[in-house]
Amino acid sequence: MRLRSTRLTAGLVLAAAFVAAAIIVLLGGRGAAPATAASERLIDGPSAAVAERFARLREPVTAKDEIPAGPKAAAGGVDLVVAFPSASAGFNPALAHRSAPNPKSRIWVAPGAGDSVCMVNAPIVSGDVTPVVFCRSLADTLAGKQVRVTGRAPKVEISGIVPDGVEQVVVRLADGSTAVAPVVDNAYDVIVEKPTASISFTDGQATTTFDAPSIDGPAARG
């Protein structure tokens, strides 16, 4: 009788584990980052410091902000990739706000854990439309480091997030010329035909410059 009870208990434990795993998989199929611990607590909103600097995060989330599942999700794969898991702990896709610097842009601004800011991005020039999450500290984001450069000439896409007060980002190209990227809802996204070197922007108080070379830019060539 004792042996039978032990076997029954073991069977119930295994069944519970299977159900829990199935629930995690199902929840991960809609805009959720893969490989997160079941006990991980998702954040419930931006910190006061982050909300103060990013107007987009002070607005309510609507159905239009939802991060769509990519083709990989339909094929049984992940639909959201976390670039730096340790920095993105607690990321909550339900808090992402879509920005539209241009009609084809696929950029979302989202709060991160503590005083951090996340960018969800699926580049236009990339053949893979699976969004990738990048989370950085508030200080790094204010310094222009929340930027992603994709592709190579003649199609280099540069996307990023900037704080309130920034109306445009100037992209300096490797040959010394520049391109201007308008800022909409705290985000910018522009495609240029030449390798990139850096970005700069002014928030009304100071000008920030940050190196942002494309794969065929000056830093890449050494």
Number of C-alpha atoms within 10 A of each C-alpha: 5 7 8 9 10 11 11 12 12 12 12 12 12 12 12 12 12 11 12 13 13 12 11 16 16 11 13 19 19 19 22 23 25 18 13 16 10 9 6 10 12 14 18 14 20 21 17 11 12 22 18 13 17 22 14 22 23 15 10 10 15 12 8 9 18 17 25 15 18 20 14 14 17 11 9 10 13 23 25 28 19 21 14 13 17 9 17 21 19 20 29 21 23 20 23 27 26 24 22 17 20 14 7 10 19 20 28 28 29 26 30 30 22 16 16 21 29 25 28 27 25 22 26 21 15 13 8 12 19 21 25 18 23 24 27 21 19 21 13 13 20 18 17 22 20 22 21 18 20 19 19 18 17 11 17 24 24 25 24 25 30 28 24 18 16 19 19 19 25 16 26 22 22 18 12 9 11 17 15 17 23 16 23 18 21 25 30 25 28 21 20 20 13 21 26 31 24 19 25 18 22 17 15 10 8 7 11 14 17 16 16 24 25 26 18 18 20 16 14 11 9 6
